[in-house]
Amino acid sequence: IGTGASCIYPILGQREYNWTFVATDIDPVSIKVAQQIIKADKALNKNISCRLQPNSEHIFKEVITEGEFYHLTLCNPPFHKSLAEASQGTIRKWKNLNKTSESTKKAEKTLNFGGQKAELWCPGGELAFIGKMIKESKVYKNQVVWFTCLVSKKEHLPKLKLSLKNSQANQVKIIDMAQGQKIRRFIAWSFFSEG
């Protein structure tokens, strides 16, 4: 979900694990570029297909079709609520890297080291985006074993867990990931029973 022009998660998953993917995005340019990358490599071309999400109000609707079955979904959501919030996040990252004031000025012009608008922010930020995923996931609960999404802000977890409880998910897992000092996590949920 939100594969972006680089189609990086499907490419890594195909190369590392030989998985098959359907990569989705709301941006037609990202889909076009991702398709060009995929077509240039036989292994990718056989194992990754791209679908444009035609309605930015939806995540799964119109991209998961009747009769399809998926083992899991992957998503690195837009974390910020607005362009201004995304810009502040980028400036904070540059400052944390001890960059000079010249670098900070450059950071103000380059969001998140080059991320695109739809990749960085949406109304309501990650909490609203993941909430929408949870709500829509109920419709596809028999077609997807695990729904997963990266969660940037730990303080969002209680609300997300409550939303999943209200949605009657049978399994919910929070998995921490760390690289250096940076700790992130992803949330995974399933409507299938354990076992």
C-alpha positions as CSV (number, residue, x, y, z in Angstrom):
1,I,0.0,0.0,0.0
2,G,1.6,3.3,-1.1
3,T,4.4,1.6,-3.0
4,G,5.8,4.9,-4.3
5,A,7.8,5.3,-7.5
6,S,10.7,3.1,-6.3
7,C,8.4,0.1,-5.5
8,I,11.1,-0.7,-2.8
9,Y,9.2,-3.0,-0.5
10,P,7.9,-5.3,-3.3
11,I,11.4,-5.4,-4.9
12,L,13.0,-6.3,-1.6
13,G,10.4,-8.9,-0.8
14,Q,10.7,-10.5,-4.2
15,R,14.5,-10.5,-4.1
16,E,14.9,-11.7,-0.5
17,Y,12.0,-14.0,-0.1
18,N,10.7,-14.7,-3.7
19,W,7.3,-13.3,-2.7
20,T,4.7,-12.1,-5.2
21,F,3.2,-8.6,-4.8
22,V,0.4,-6.4,-5.9
23,A,1.8,-2.8,-5.4
24,T,-0.7,0.0,-5.0
25,D,-0.5,3.8,-4.9
26,I,-2.8,6.8,-5.4
27,D,-0.2,8.6,-7.5
28,P,-0.4,7.7,-11.3
29,V,3.2,8.9,-11.8
30,S,4.5,6.7,-9.0
31,I,2.6,3.7,-10.6
32,K,4.0,4.5,-14.0
33,V,7.6,4.7,-12.8
34,A,7.2,1.6,-10.7
35,Q,5.9,-0.3,-13.7
36,Q,8.9,0.8,-15.8
37,I,11.3,-0.5,-13.1
38,I,9.4,-3.8,-12.9
39,K,9.2,-4.3,-16.7
40,A,13.0,-3.9,-16.9
41,D,13.6,-7.1,-14.9
42,K,12.2,-10.5,-15.7
43,A,11.9,-11.8,-12.1
44,L,10.2,-8.6,-11.0
45,N,7.9,-8.6,-14.0
46,K,6.7,-12.1,-13.2
47,N,6.2,-11.4,-9.5
48,I,5.0,-7.8,-9.1
49,S,2.0,-6.1,-10.6
50,C,1.0,-2.5,-10.0
51,R,-2.5,-1.1,-9.4
52,L,-3.6,2.5,-9.2
53,Q,-5.9,3.3,-6.3
54,P,-8.3,5.6,-8.1
55,N,-9.9,7.1,-5.0
56,S,-7.7,8.6,-2.3
57,E,-10.5,8.1,0.2
58,H,-9.9,4.4,0.0
59,I,-7.1,2.0,0.7
60,F,-8.2,-1.5,-0.1
61,K,-11.5,-0.9,-2.0
62,E,-11.0,-1.2,-5.8
63,V,-7.5,-2.7,-5.5
64,I,-8.4,-6.0,-3.7
65,T,-10.9,-7.6,-6.1
66,E,-13.4,-10.4,-5.6
67,G,-11.9,-13.9,-5.4
68,E,-8.3,-12.6,-4.6
69,F,-6.5,-13.9,-1.4
70,Y,-3.5,-12.3,0.2
71,H,-1.2,-13.6,3.0
72,L,-0.5,-10.0,4.2
73,T,-0.6,-6.3,3.4
74,L,2.4,-4.0,4.0
75,C,2.2,-0.3,4.5
76,N,4.5,2.6,5.5
77,P,1.9,5.2,6.0
78,P,2.1,9.0,5.7
79,F,3.1,10.0,9.2
80,H,2.2,13.7,9.3
81,K,-1.1,15.6,9.4
82,S,0.1,18.5,7.1
83,L,2.8,19.8,4.9
84,A,3.9,22.1,7.7
85,E,4.2,19.2,10.1
86,A,6.2,17.2,7.6
87,S,8.6,20.2,7.0
88,Q,9.1,20.5,10.8
89,G,10.0,16.8,11.0
90,T,12.6,17.2,8.2
91,I,14.2,20.2,9.9
92,R,14.3,18.2,13.2
93,K,16.0,15.3,11.4
94,W,18.7,17.5,10.0
95,K,19.3,19.2,13.3
96,N,19.6,15.7,15.0
97,L,22.2,14.9,12.4
98,N,24.2,18.0,13.5
99,K,24.1,19.5,10.1
100,T,25.1,23.1,9.6
101,S,22.7,26.0,9.2
102,E,23.2,25.8,5.4
103,S,22.0,22.2,5.5
104,T,19.0,23.2,7.6
105,K,18.1,25.8,5.0
106,K,18.3,23.1,2.4
107,A,16.2,20.7,4.5
108,E,13.4,23.3,4.7
109,K,13.2,23.0,0.9
110,T,13.5,19.2,0.7
111,L,10.9,17.2,2.7
112,N,12.0,14.1,4.5
113,F,15.1,13.8,2.4
114,G,13.1,13.7,-0.8
115,G,9.8,12.1,0.0
116,Q,6.7,13.0,-2.0
117,K,3.6,14.7,-0.6
118,A,1.3,11.7,-0.5
119,E,4.1,9.6,1.1
120,L,4.6,12.1,4.0
121,W,1.3,13.5,5.0
122,C,-2.5,13.2,4.8
123,P,-5.3,14.8,6.7
124,G,-5.3,13.3,10.2
125,G,-1.8,11.9,9.8
126,E,-0.9,8.3,10.5
127,L,-3.6,7.8,13.2
128,A,-6.3,8.7,10.7
129,F,-4.7,6.7,7.9
130,I,-4.3,3.5,10.0
131,G,-7.8,4.0,11.4
132,K,-9.1,4.0,7.8
133,M,-7.1,0.8,7.1
134,I,-8.6,-0.9,10.1
135,K,-12.1,0.1,9.2
136,E,-11.7,-1.1,5.6
137,S,-9.9,-4.2,6.6
138,K,-13.1,-5.6,8.0
139,V,-14.6,-5.7,4.5
140,Y,-11.6,-7.9,3.3
141,K,-11.2,-10.0,6.5
142,N,-11.7,-13.2,4.6
143,Q,-9.3,-12.3,1.8
144,V,-6.3,-11.2,3.8
145,V,-4.7,-13.2,6.6
146,W,-2.6,-10.3,8.1
147,F,-2.9,-6.6,7.7
148,T,0.2,-4.7,8.8
149,C,1.3,-1.1,9.1
150,L,4.3,0.8,10.4
151,V,3.5,3.0,13.4
152,S,5.8,6.0,13.9
153,K,4.3,7.4,17.1
154,K,4.1,5.0,20.0
155,E,1.4,7.2,21.6
156,H,-1.0,6.1,18.8
157,L,-0.9,2.4,19.8
158,P,-3.7,2.5,22.6
159,K,-6.2,4.1,20.2
160,L,-5.3,1.7,17.4
161,K,-5.6,-1.3,19.7
162,L,-9.0,0.0,20.8
163,S,-10.1,0.4,17.2
164,L,-9.0,-3.1,16.4
165,K,-10.8,-4.5,19.5
166,N,-14.0,-2.7,18.3
167,S,-13.5,-4.1,14.9
168,Q,-13.4,-7.6,16.4
169,A,-9.9,-8.5,15.1
170,N,-9.0,-12.0,16.5
171,Q,-5.3,-11.4,16.6
172,V,-3.3,-8.1,17.2
173,K,0.5,-8.0,17.4
174,I,2.9,-5.1,18.0
175,I,6.4,-5.8,16.8
176,D,9.2,-3.5,17.8
177,M,12.1,-2.8,15.3
178,A,15.3,-1.0,16.1
179,Q,18.2,0.3,14.1
180,G,20.7,2.2,16.1
181,Q,18.9,4.6,18.4
182,K,15.8,4.7,16.2
183,I,12.9,2.5,17.4
184,R,9.9,1.9,15.3
185,R,7.2,-0.7,15.4
186,F,4.5,-2.1,13.2
187,I,1.1,-3.3,14.1
188,A,-0.4,-6.4,12.6
189,W,-3.9,-7.7,12.9
190,S,-5.9,-10.6,11.6
191,F,-9.6,-11.6,11.6
192,F,-8.5,-15.3,11.3
193,S,-8.3,-17.3,14.5
194,E,-5.0,-18.5,15.8
195,G,-3.9,-22.0,14.8
